[in-house]
């Protein structure tokens, strides 16, 4: 089957829709980011790509810390809102009725309604062009107790928001479990 | 609601399960990676975190190019297999019956059965500890024609594999559409 070439495109599937938090001039602000992913296991680190002019980025540079908040399905409107409105013109946390709390890092604002919250310290910034790529060391993880199963975070209870780019820019929920990881592939191993 | 703290954890939801391709000593090899994400829009770039000892990484350093292949649900066993077996002991492309092709970069192997393939040139390598973080410039995108709608990639046709870490390490499918992006949040905007 011949493939169709589309030129360079930012098309990884799936992508998250996370809420990145920072105190800007001492006040909590949040922006939505799909350009993020885990970068390192030990120590735990992640990346977030943020446009240089973003209001949230100003706060990140002020404190060199930020948060990554994983929204749940019922927050899809708030997640979208934080991606289309700038904190320079609105108190987004108030509009979205977010309950903001602080953890270990003290000035990385966290959203109580989001089932997973990561507190991060900036360890690298790369200027890649349109975006600054932040590498953050994950310093603490907060999870809503009702999203834990036997003490571990449970994706089916978290119900994350998945960003789908392409033909229709929209948010999806998590679907059915397909197979167990580090297991289902073993059946392909050659015998003997 | 009081949150439970878990210490530093690599918990972004959702995470992809991509197949990273490289020619190692001239032969196509693929490994599974959940530690990846988009980094920059213009020019399009992505990140992949890879453990230093990985066989695939050897090939990436040889050619300074790699591919990111987005598997579809029916490839979940192959996707898992490429994460649990090393190319040093098996011809994974043969075992998985992948049809390998090459595009613009000539030595970044692509998997025809994967609906989306990105060809990448390494532009940065950061040693973060357990993993090397590769920043790749996306040079070309290949999409299976049957996964396009009006010429654009369609997540519902691509049916990507979603990696879920935590209580159960498993793969999920894409769920229902929740809401349109850059739109559903507008209803939260203050009137007047």
HADDOCK unambig.tbl for C-alpha pairs under 7 A between the chains (distance, minus, plus):
assign (segid A and resid 3 and name CA) (segid B and resid 142 and name CA) 5.77 0.50 0.50
assign (segid A and resid 3 and name CA) (segid B and resid 143 and name CA) 5.49 0.50 0.50
assign (segid A and resid 3 and name CA) (segid B and resid 144 and name CA) 4.90 0.50 0.50
assign (segid A and resid 3 and name CA) (segid B and resid 145 and name CA) 6.09 0.50 0.50
assign (segid A and resid 4 and name CA) (segid B and resid 142 and name CA) 5.49 0.50 0.50
assign (segid A and resid 4 and name CA) (segid B and resid 143 and name CA) 5.19 0.50 0.50
assign (segid A and resid 4 and name CA) (segid B and resid 144 and name CA) 6.16 0.50 0.50
assign (segid A and resid 4 and name CA) (segid B and resid 145 and name CA) 5.90 0.50 0.50
assign (segid A and resid 5 and name CA) (segid B and resid 141 and name CA) 5.54 0.50 0.50
assign (segid A and resid 5 and name CA) (segid B and resid 142 and name CA) 4.51 0.50 0.50
assign (segid A and resid 5 and name CA) (segid B and resid 143 and name CA) 6.39 0.50 0.50
assign (segid A and resid 6 and name CA) (segid B and resid 140 and name CA) 6.97 0.50 0.50
assign (segid A and resid 6 and name CA) (segid B and resid 141 and name CA) 5.37 0.50 0.50
assign (segid A and resid 6 and name CA) (segid B and resid 142 and name CA) 6.35 0.50 0.50
assign (segid A and resid 7 and name CA) (segid B and resid 139 and name CA) 6.96 0.50 0.50
assign (segid A and resid 7 and name CA) (segid B and resid 140 and name CA) 4.73 0.50 0.50
assign (segid A and resid 7 and name CA) (segid B and resid 141 and name CA) 5.39 0.50 0.50
assign (segid A and resid 8 and name CA) (segid B and resid 44 and name CA) 6.27 0.50 0.50
assign (segid A and resid 8 and name CA) (segid B and resid 138 and name CA) 5.33 0.50 0.50
assign (segid A and resid 8 and name CA) (segid B and resid 139 and name CA) 5.04 0.50 0.50
assign (segid A and resid 8 and name CA) (segid B and resid 140 and name CA) 4.48 0.50 0.50
assign (segid A and resid 8 and name CA) (segid B and resid 141 and name CA) 5.47 0.50 0.50
assign (segid A and resid 9 and name CA) (segid B and resid 44 and name CA) 6.13 0.50 0.50
assign (segid A and resid 9 and name CA) (segid B and resid 138 and name CA) 6.88 0.50 0.50
assign (segid A and resid 9 and name CA) (segid B and resid 141 and name CA) 6.06 0.50 0.50
assign (segid A and resid 10 and name CA) (segid B and resid 38 and name CA) 6.39 0.50 0.50
assign (segid A and resid 10 and name CA) (segid B and resid 41 and name CA) 6.81 0.50 0.50
assign (segid A and resid 10 and name CA) (segid B and resid 44 and name CA) 5.74 0.50 0.50
assign (segid A and resid 12 and name CA) (segid B and resid 37 and name CA) 6.89 0.50 0.50
assign (segid A and resid 12 and name CA) (segid B and resid 70 and name CA) 6.90 0.50 0.50
assign (segid A and resid 13 and name CA) (segid B and resid 16 and name CA) 6.14 0.50 0.50
assign (segid A and resid 13 and name CA) (segid B and resid 70 and name CA) 6.60 0.50 0.50
assign (segid A and resid 13 and name CA) (segid B and resid 160 and name CA) 5.90 0.50 0.50
assign (segid A and resid 14 and name CA) (segid B and resid 14 and name CA) 6.81 0.50 0.50
assign (segid A and resid 14 and name CA) (segid B and resid 15 and name CA) 6.65 0.50 0.50
assign (segid A and resid 14 and name CA) (segid B and resid 16 and name CA) 5.36 0.50 0.50
assign (segid A and resid 14 and name CA) (segid B and resid 160 and name CA) 6.51 0.50 0.50
assign (segid A and resid 14 and name CA) (segid B and resid 162 and name CA) 6.44 0.50 0.50
assign (segid A and resid 15 and name CA) (segid B and resid 14 and name CA) 6.64 0.50 0.50
assign (segid A and resid 15 and name CA) (segid B and resid 15 and name CA) 6.94 0.50 0.50
assign (segid A and resid 16 and name CA) (segid B and resid 13 and name CA) 6.15 0.50 0.50
assign (segid A and resid 16 and name CA) (segid B and resid 14 and name CA) 5.35 0.50 0.50
assign (segid A and resid 35 and name CA) (segid B and resid 37 and name CA) 6.20 0.50 0.50
assign (segid A and resid 35 and name CA) (segid B and resid 38 and name CA) 4.72 0.50 0.50
assign (segid A and resid 35 and name CA) (segid B and resid 39 and name CA) 5.51 0.50 0.50
assign (segid A and resid 36 and name CA) (segid B and resid 37 and name CA) 5.39 0.50 0.50
assign (segid A and resid 36 and name CA) (segid B and resid 38 and name CA) 6.23 0.50 0.50
assign (segid A and resid 36 and name CA) (segid B and resid 39 and name CA) 6.82 0.50 0.50
assign (segid A and resid 37 and name CA) (segid B and resid 12 and name CA) 6.90 0.50 0.50
assign (segid A and resid 37 and name CA) (segid B and resid 35 and name CA) 6.20 0.50 0.50
assign (segid A and resid 37 and name CA) (segid B and resid 36 and name CA) 5.36 0.50 0.50
assign (segid A and resid 37 and name CA) (segid B and resid 37 and name CA) 4.64 0.50 0.50
assign (segid A and resid 38 and name CA) (segid B and resid 10 and name CA) 6.39 0.50 0.50
assign (segid A and resid 38 and name CA) (segid B and resid 35 and name CA) 4.72 0.50 0.50
assign (segid A and resid 38 and name CA) (segid B and resid 36 and name CA) 6.22 0.50 0.50
assign (segid A and resid 39 and name CA) (segid B and resid 35 and name CA) 5.52 0.50 0.50
assign (segid A and resid 39 and name CA) (segid B and resid 36 and name CA) 6.80 0.50 0.50
assign (segid A and resid 39 and name CA) (segid B and resid 48 and name CA) 6.78 0.50 0.50
assign (segid A and resid 39 and name CA) (segid B and resid 49 and name CA) 4.93 0.50 0.50
assign (segid A and resid 39 and name CA) (segid B and resid 133 and name CA) 6.19 0.50 0.50
assign (segid A and resid 40 and name CA) (segid B and resid 49 and name CA) 6.04 0.50 0.50
assign (segid A and resid 40 and name CA) (segid B and resid 128 and name CA) 6.42 0.50 0.50
assign (segid A and resid 40 and name CA) (segid B and resid 130 and name CA) 6.38 0.50 0.50
assign (segid A and resid 40 and name CA) (segid B and resid 131 and name CA) 5.31 0.50 0.50
assign (segid A and resid 41 and name CA) (segid B and resid 10 and name CA) 6.80 0.50 0.50
assign (segid A and resid 41 and name CA) (segid B and resid 130 and name CA) 6.15 0.50 0.50
assign (segid A and resid 41 and name CA) (segid B and resid 131 and name CA) 6.97 0.50 0.50
assign (segid A and resid 42 and name CA) (segid B and resid 129 and name CA) 6.10 0.50 0.50
assign (segid A and resid 42 and name CA) (segid B and resid 130 and name CA) 5.26 0.50 0.50
assign (segid A and resid 43 and name CA) (segid B and resid 129 and name CA) 6.67 0.50 0.50
assign (segid A and resid 44 and name CA) (segid B and resid 8 and name CA) 6.28 0.50 0.50
assign (segid A and resid 44 and name CA) (segid B and resid 9 and name CA) 6.12 0.50 0.50
assign (segid A and resid 44 and name CA) (segid B and resid 10 and name CA) 5.74 0.50 0.50
assign (segid A and resid 48 and name CA) (segid B and resid 39 and name CA) 6.79 0.50 0.50
assign (segid A and resid 49 and name CA) (segid B and resid 39 and name CA) 4.93 0.50 0.50
assign (segid A and resid 49 and name CA) (segid B and resid 40 and name CA) 6.06 0.50 0.50
assign (segid A and resid 70 and name CA) (segid B and resid 12 and name CA) 6.89 0.50 0.50
assign (segid A and resid 70 and name CA) (segid B and resid 13 and name CA) 6.59 0.50 0.50
assign (segid A and resid 77 and name CA) (segid B and resid 184 and name CA) 5.50 0.50 0.50
assign (segid A and resid 77 and name CA) (segid B and resid 185 and name CA) 4.36 0.50 0.50
assign (segid A and resid 78 and name CA) (segid B and resid 185 and name CA) 5.94 0.50 0.50
assign (segid A and resid 80 and name CA) (segid B and resid 181 and name CA) 6.18 0.50 0.50
assign (segid A and resid 80 and name CA) (segid B and resid 182 and name CA) 6.05 0.50 0.50
assign (segid A and resid 80 and name CA) (segid B and resid 184 and name CA) 6.44 0.50 0.50
assign (segid A and resid 80 and name CA) (segid B and resid 185 and name CA) 4.71 0.50 0.50
assign (segid A and resid 81 and name CA) (segid B and resid 185 and name CA) 4.07 0.50 0.50
assign (segid A and resid 81 and name CA) (segid B and resid 186 and name CA) 6.23 0.50 0.50
assign (segid A and resid 81 and name CA) (segid B and resid 188 and name CA) 6.90 0.50 0.50
assign (segid A and resid 84 and name CA) (segid B and resid 182 and name CA) 6.23 0.50 0.50
assign (segid A and resid 128 and name CA) (segid B and resid 40 and name CA) 6.43 0.50 0.50
assign (segid A and resid 129 and name CA) (segid B and resid 42 and name CA) 6.09 0.50 0.50
assign (segid A and resid 129 and name CA) (segid B and resid 43 and name CA) 6.66 0.50 0.50
assign (segid A and resid 130 and name CA) (segid B and resid 40 and name CA) 6.37 0.50 0.50
assign (segid A and resid 130 and name CA) (segid B and resid 41 and name CA) 6.14 0.50 0.50
assign (segid A and resid 130 and name CA) (segid B and resid 42 and name CA) 5.25 0.50 0.50
assign (segid A and resid 131 and name CA) (segid B and resid 40 and name CA) 5.31 0.50 0.50
assign (segid A and resid 131 and name CA) (segid B and resid 41 and name CA) 6.97 0.50 0.50
assign (segid A and resid 133 and name CA) (segid B and resid 39 and name CA) 6.18 0.50 0.50
assign (segid A and resid 138 and name CA) (segid B and resid 8 and name CA) 5.34 0.50 0.50
assign (segid A and resid 138 and name CA) (segid B and resid 9 and name CA) 6.88 0.50 0.50
assign (segid A and resid 139 and name CA) (segid B and resid 7 and name CA) 6.95 0.50 0.50
assign (segid A and resid 139 and name CA) (segid B and resid 8 and name CA) 5.05 0.50 0.50
assign (segid A and resid 140 and name CA) (segid B and resid 6 and name CA) 6.98 0.50 0.50
assign (segid A and resid 140 and name CA) (segid B and resid 7 and name CA) 4.73 0.50 0.50
assign (segid A and resid 140 and name CA) (segid B and resid 8 and name CA) 4.50 0.50 0.50
assign (segid A and resid 141 and name CA) (segid B and resid 5 and name CA) 5.54 0.50 0.50
assign (segid A and resid 141 and name CA) (segid B and resid 6 and name CA) 5.37 0.50 0.50
assign (segid A and resid 141 and name CA) (segid B and resid 7 and name CA) 5.38 0.50 0.50
assign (segid A and resid 141 and name CA) (segid B and resid 8 and name CA) 5.48 0.50 0.50
assign (segid A and resid 141 and name CA) (segid B and resid 9 and name CA) 6.07 0.50 0.50
assign (segid A and resid 142 and name CA) (segid B and resid 3 and name CA) 5.76 0.50 0.50
assign (segid A and resid 142 and name CA) (segid B and resid 4 and name CA) 5.50 0.50 0.50
assign (segid A and resid 142 and name CA) (segid B and resid 5 and name CA) 4.51 0.50 0.50
assign (segid A and resid 142 and name CA) (segid B and resid 6 and name CA) 6.37 0.50 0.50
assign (segid A and resid 143 and name CA) (segid B and resid 3 and name CA) 5.49 0.50 0.50
assign (segid A and resid 143 and name CA) (segid B and resid 4 and name CA) 5.22 0.50 0.50
assign (segid A and resid 143 and name CA) (segid B and resid 5 and name CA) 6.39 0.50 0.50
assign (segid A and resid 144 and name CA) (segid B and resid 3 and name CA) 4.91 0.50 0.50
assign (segid A and resid 144 and name CA) (segid B and resid 4 and name CA) 6.18 0.50 0.50
assign (segid A and resid 145 and name CA) (segid B and resid 3 and name CA) 6.11 0.50 0.50
assign (segid A and resid 145 and name CA) (segid B and resid 4 and name CA) 5.91 0.50 0.50
assign (segid A and resid 149 and name CA) (segid B and resid 167 and name CA) 6.06 0.50 0.50
assign (segid A and resid 152 and name CA) (segid B and resid 166 and name CA) 5.58 0.50 0.50
assign (segid A and resid 152 and name CA) (segid B and resid 167 and name CA) 4.68 0.50 0.50
assign (segid A and resid 153 and name CA) (segid B and resid 166 and name CA) 5.01 0.50 0.50
assign (segid A and resid 153 and name CA) (segid B and resid 167 and name CA) 5.52 0.50 0.50
assign (segid A and resid 154 and name CA) (segid B and resid 166 and name CA) 5.84 0.50 0.50
assign (segid A and resid 154 and name CA) (segid B and resid 167 and name CA) 5.18 0.50 0.50
assign (segid A and resid 155 and name CA) (segid B and resid 164 and name CA) 6.18 0.50 0.50
assign (segid A and resid 160 and name CA) (segid B and resid 13 and name CA) 5.90 0.50 0.50
assign (segid A and resid 160 and name CA) (segid B and resid 14 and name CA) 6.51 0.50 0.50
assign (segid A and resid 162 and name CA) (segid B and resid 14 and name CA) 6.45 0.50 0.50
assign (segid A and resid 164 and name CA) (segid B and resid 155 and name CA) 6.19 0.50 0.50
assign (segid A and resid 166 and name CA) (segid B and resid 152 and name CA) 5.57 0.50 0.50
assign (segid A and resid 166 and name CA) (segid B and resid 153 and name CA) 5.01 0.50 0.50
assign (segid A and resid 166 and name CA) (segid B and resid 154 and name CA) 5.85 0.50 0.50
assign (segid A and resid 167 and name CA) (segid B and resid 149 and name CA) 6.07 0.50 0.50
assign (segid A and resid 167 and name CA) (segid B and resid 152 and name CA) 4.66 0.50 0.50
assign (segid A and resid 167 and name CA) (segid B and resid 153 and name CA) 5.51 0.50 0.50
assign (segid A and resid 167 and name CA) (segid B and resid 154 and name CA) 5.17 0.50 0.50
assign (segid A and resid 169 and name CA) (segid B and resid 180 and name CA) 6.28 0.50 0.50
assign (segid A and resid 169 and name CA) (segid B and resid 181 and name CA) 5.44 0.50 0.50
assign (segid A and resid 170 and name CA) (segid B and resid 179 and name CA) 5.80 0.50 0.50
assign (segid A and resid 170 and name CA) (segid B and resid 180 and name CA) 4.15 0.50 0.50
assign (segid A and resid 170 and name CA) (segid B and resid 181 and name CA) 4.41 0.50 0.50
assign (segid A and resid 171 and name CA) (segid B and resid 177 and name CA) 5.89 0.50 0.50
assign (segid A and resid 171 and name CA) (segid B and resid 178 and name CA) 5.36 0.50 0.50
assign (segid A and resid 171 and name CA) (segid B and resid 179 and name CA) 5.46 0.50 0.50
assign (segid A and resid 171 and name CA) (segid B and resid 180 and name CA) 6.22 0.50 0.50
assign (segid A and resid 171 and name CA) (segid B and resid 181 and name CA) 6.26 0.50 0.50
assign (segid A and resid 172 and name CA) (segid B and resid 174 and name CA) 6.96 0.50 0.50
assign (segid A and resid 172 and name CA) (segid B and resid 175 and name CA) 5.83 0.50 0.50
assign (segid A and resid 172 and name CA) (segid B and resid 176 and name CA) 5.46 0.50 0.50
assign (segid A and resid 172 and name CA) (segid B and resid 177 and name CA) 4.27 0.50 0.50
assign (segid A and resid 172 and name CA) (segid B and resid 178 and name CA) 5.05 0.50 0.50
assign (segid A and resid 173 and name CA) (segid B and resid 174 and name CA) 6.72 0.50 0.50
assign (segid A and resid 173 and name CA) (segid B and resid 175 and name CA) 4.60 0.50 0.50
assign (segid A and resid 173 and name CA) (segid B and resid 176 and name CA) 5.41 0.50 0.50
assign (segid A and resid 173 and name CA) (segid B and resid 177 and name CA) 6.41 0.50 0.50
assign (segid A and resid 173 and name CA) (segid B and resid 178 and name CA) 6.31 0.50 0.50
assign (segid A and resid 174 and name CA) (segid B and resid 172 and name CA) 6.95 0.50 0.50
assign (segid A and resid 174 and name CA) (segid B and resid 173 and name CA) 6.71 0.50 0.50
assign (segid A and resid 174 and name CA) (segid B and resid 174 and name CA) 5.38 0.50 0.50
assign (segid A and resid 174 and name CA) (segid B and resid 175 and name CA) 4.53 0.50 0.50
assign (segid A and resid 175 and name CA) (segid B and resid 172 and name CA) 5.84 0.50 0.50
assign (segid A and resid 175 and name CA) (segid B and resid 173 and name CA) 4.62 0.50 0.50
assign (segid A and resid 175 and name CA) (segid B and resid 174 and name CA) 4.54 0.50 0.50
assign (segid A and resid 175 and name CA) (segid B and resid 175 and name CA) 3.54 0.50 0.50
assign (segid A and resid 176 and name CA) (segid B and resid 172 and name CA) 5.47 0.50 0.50
assign (segid A and resid 176 and name CA) (segid B and resid 173 and name CA) 5.41 0.50 0.50
assign (segid A and resid 177 and name CA) (segid B and resid 171 and name CA) 5.90 0.50 0.50
assign (segid A and resid 177 and name CA) (segid B and resid 172 and name CA) 4.28 0.50 0.50
assign (segid A and resid 177 and name CA) (segid B and resid 173 and name CA) 6.42 0.50 0.50
assign (segid A and resid 178 and name CA) (segid B and resid 171 and name CA) 5.37 0.50 0.50
assign (segid A and resid 178 and name CA) (segid B and resid 172 and name CA) 5.05 0.50 0.50
assign (segid A and resid 178 and name CA) (segid B and resid 173 and name CA) 6.30 0.50 0.50
assign (segid A and resid 179 and name CA) (segid B and resid 170 and name CA) 5.78 0.50 0.50
assign (segid A and resid 179 and name CA) (segid B and resid 171 and name CA) 5.45 0.50 0.50
assign (segid A and resid 180 and name CA) (segid B and resid 169 and name CA) 6.28 0.50 0.50
assign (segid A and resid 180 and name CA) (segid B and resid 170 and name CA) 4.15 0.50 0.50
assign (segid A and resid 180 and name CA) (segid B and resid 171 and name CA) 6.20 0.50 0.50
assign (segid A and resid 181 and name CA) (segid B and resid 80 and name CA) 6.19 0.50 0.50
assign (segid A and resid 181 and name CA) (segid B and resid 169 and name CA) 5.42 0.50 0.50
assign (segid A and resid 181 and name CA) (segid B and resid 170 and name CA) 4.39 0.50 0.50
assign (segid A and resid 181 and name CA) (segid B and resid 171 and name CA) 6.24 0.50 0.50
assign (segid A and resid 182 and name CA) (segid B and resid 80 and name CA) 6.06 0.50 0.50
assign (segid A and resid 182 and name CA) (segid B and resid 84 and name CA) 6.25 0.50 0.50
assign (segid A and resid 184 and name CA) (segid B and resid 77 and name CA) 5.51 0.50 0.50
assign (segid A and resid 184 and name CA) (segid B and resid 80 and name CA) 6.45 0.50 0.50
assign (segid A and resid 185 and name CA) (segid B and resid 77 and name CA) 4.37 0.50 0.50
assign (segid A and resid 185 and name CA) (segid B and resid 78 and name CA) 5.96 0.50 0.50
assign (segid A and resid 185 and name CA) (segid B and resid 80 and name CA) 4.71 0.50 0.50
assign (segid A and resid 185 and name CA) (segid B and resid 81 and name CA) 4.08 0.50 0.50
assign (segid A and resid 186 and name CA) (segid B and resid 81 and name CA) 6.24 0.50 0.50
assign (segid A and resid 188 and name CA) (segid B and resid 81 and name CA) 6.89 0.50 0.50
